[in-house]
Amino acid sequence: MRKGWRWGLVVAGVLGVAGCSEAPSSDAAFTQPGAPPRSGVRIEMREADTVAQAGSVPARTLDGTPIHLVGPPVITASAIASVRQEVGPNGLATLYYTFTDAAEPRIQRASERLVGRMMVVSVDGDIISVAHVSAPFGKYMQTTGLEPDDAARLIERMTGTPATP
């Protein structure tokens, strides 16, 4: 795995302050076909902070930046129905996550608590994105500001299938 693409994902997540947000006013972007997570992949989305808290777990992003994981994962691979990427007119990619119906109420409650806080996304233990939660979400979530090639590699890593723009 090339370090450059991993660094790009971390930077994109940090710089994209909108990071993780609710669906736009139309669910059209989320009804496009995506791919489910591949069997055996460990995807976790969890609260994080730059300072240690009681019970937090120290970790490092792929570029070595220290971060502290807070509490249990809010979302795991089993909650993700599908994920896909789309490249916008600005040339940057957005990842669109659709969650299962069963997970939606739990994710909605958890994300309401996380508005304004940091959340990390990890794939197989690698923290690949750090973003701020800008709004609660339940059925859908998007991560913005990724380089298209980085997003495509991430989709393939999560789903085992090549991304389709």
Salt bridges, closest charged atoms under 4 A:
GLU44 OE1 - ARG46 NH1 3.46
GLU47 OE1 - ARG113 NH1 2.96
GLU47 OE2 - ARG117 NH1 3.55
GLU86 OE1 - ARG84 NH2 3.00
ASP101 OD1 - LYS139 NZ 2.41
ASP124 OD2 - ARG38 NH2 2.86
ASP126 OD2 - ARG157 NH2 2.73
ASP150 OD1 - ARG153 NH2 3.06
